[in-house]
Amino acid sequence: MKSLKTKKKKIKKSFVQKLIFRRLTKKVTLNLDKTYKKLSNKRKKVKKLKKIRTTAQVKAQRKLREQIAKQKQREKLAKVQAIKIRNQERQRVKDEELKIKKQELRLKEEELKLKFAEQKLREQTEQRLQNQEQRKKDEEKRIRLEQKRLRDEEQRLREASEKRIRDEEQRIRDEKQRIREGEERKRLEALQKVKDEEQRARDEEQRIRDNEEKKRLEALQKVIDEEKKIKDEADREKAKIEEQRIKEWEIKFDDDRKKREEEQFIMEEDLKKKDEERKKKLELDLKNPDKIN
């Protein structure tokens, strides 16, 4: 921005110098015009003095003509030079104006570039800040995750240590329990051996009683089987009679069913005949509508 301001100041200074130069050229042209008017007035006076001609006058007149010619030549040169200077000045002013316009356009372009650069720098700064903020968040997240991992690792180690201690205590308790159970098992085995001997004696007594009871039951069962055989024989006779009665009933039921089916068939045939007669009558009525009327 500072460089733009300095460039604008330089352009203003050059423009002021051009204005001063224009004023100087105007003054020069005015002075040339004044000299030209004076010389033209002298020519008029010389024409009036032509009537009196002496040698001195002729010489003076010749000299005056030469001076007038020289003056005209100088005036022409001055005019040409003034025109040339004026044209050059106009062209130079145009060039300067064009140059100023180009510089203004360049300044505008530079301003736009600067604005674009400022915008880009602002965006980059914002992006950098956002990236820094994101990196900060990521770092904080990483730290939190690392702290959580350390806490989890510490918790895992503590739990593993506690579990190892509990397992060792449990192993000691199990070993003590195994010893107690071994002693208890030996005591129970000795006790069980005594009980088994007593049980064998009781079983032997029970076997003897069971054999006696078995013999008694076999004799009783033989009597029951004989009674059951007689009863089964009577039941078979009853079943035969009942089966015969059922067969007779089934035969009678089949005869009744056949009779009902025949009657049903006859009724259906009668209904079909009546229906056909009704249809025929209806067709005849449709063919002869006069009879209906």
URHU-V927582 format. One record per helix or strand of 2 or more residues. SS is the DSSP state (~ for helix, > for strand). FROM is the first residue (numbers start at 0). TO is the last residue. Records with the same first field share a line. If there is no record, write none. Layout:
SS = FROM-TO, FROM-TO
This chain:
~ = 1-50, 54-286, 288-291
